[in-house]
Amino acid sequence: MDRRHDQEAVHELIECAVRADLTCPADAWLTAMEVGRLQSDPLFTSEPDERQIAKVAQVVAQLEYLADYGAPEEPNDVNYLHHGVWEVKVARYRVGYFDTDGHGLDNPKRKINEYEEPASDDRFWFYPVLAPVLRLTHGFTKTEQKTHPREIELARKIRTEDLRHDQS
């Protein structure tokens, strides 16, 4: 059973997380990528970078799929990072995200590590059911085998600041 198709659109909203200084790093990253002008990208060549434009369209499509079905299209489209923060990935491009009720509730959803139904053919058994709102932390280009700890820490900080913002 593939639970992705057993329910209506799961997430009501995908939006960018807000930092304590009211900036939205994911929005800035997505905007720069959409016009091919993300100069911090190690693969950047010249403006406009058509590769960036194409890849960000794929990132957005994956996020929309998550919103509609509640799980990634393919199991390797996402990675669990830390403390309820996940990343959607397209090639070397990543966008961190987490789920929230939209009111600042801190209820991090972690990767499910134990397969509970051996007879099930659900390829997404590891992916938890997330809250109705997905918040994007920031985007980055992965340059190493593993996601760099500074990117994980930044995503965690943005998540914490965003949840506090909801509570205020």
Secondary structure as the mmCIF struct_conf table of DSSP 4:
data_model
#
loop_
_struct_conf.conf_type_id
_struct_conf.id
_struct_conf.beg_label_comp_id
_struct_conf.beg_label_asym_id
_struct_conf.beg_label_seq_id
_struct_conf.end_label_comp_id
_struct_conf.end_label_asym_id
_struct_conf.end_label_seq_id
HELX_RH_3T_P HELX_RH_3T_P1 ARG A 3 HIS A 5
BEND BEND1 ASP A 6 GLU A 8
BEND BEND2 GLU A 12 GLU A 12
STRN STRN1 LEU A 13 CYS A 16
TURN_TY1_P TURN_TY1_P1 ALA A 20 ASP A 21
BEND BEND3 LEU A 22 LEU A 22
HELX_RH_AL_P HELX_RH_AL_P1 PRO A 25 GLU A 34
TURN_TY1_P TURN_TY1_P2 VAL A 35 GLY A 36
TURN_TY1_P TURN_TY1_P3 GLN A 39 SER A 40
BEND BEND4 ASP A 41 ASP A 41
TURN_TY1_P TURN_TY1_P4 PRO A 42 LEU A 43
BEND BEND5 SER A 46 PRO A 48
HELX_RH_AL_P HELX_RH_AL_P2 GLU A 50 TYR A 69
BEND BEND6 GLY A 70 ALA A 71
BEND BEND7 GLU A 73 GLU A 74
HELX_RH_3T_P HELX_RH_3T_P2 PRO A 75 ASP A 77
STRN STRN2 VAL A 78 HIS A 82
TURN_TY1_P TURN_TY1_P5 HIS A 83 GLY A 84
STRN STRN3 VAL A 85 VAL A 90
TURN_TY1_P TURN_TY1_P6 ALA A 91 ARG A 92
STRN STRN4 TYR A 93 THR A 100
BEND BEND8 GLY A 102 HIS A 103
HELX_LH_PP_P HELX_LH_PP_P1 PRO A 108 ILE A 112
BEND BEND9 GLU A 114 GLU A 114
TURN_TY1_P TURN_TY1_P7 PRO A 118 ALA A 119
TURN_TY1_P TURN_TY1_P8 ARG A 123 PHE A 126
BEND BEND10 TYR A 127 TYR A 127
HELX_LH_PP_P HELX_LH_PP_P2 PRO A 128 ALA A 131
BEND BEND11 PRO A 132 PRO A 132
STRN STRN5 VAL A 133 THR A 141
BEND BEND12 GLU A 144 LYS A 146
HELX_RH_AL_P HELX_RH_AL_P3 PRO A 149 GLN A 167
#
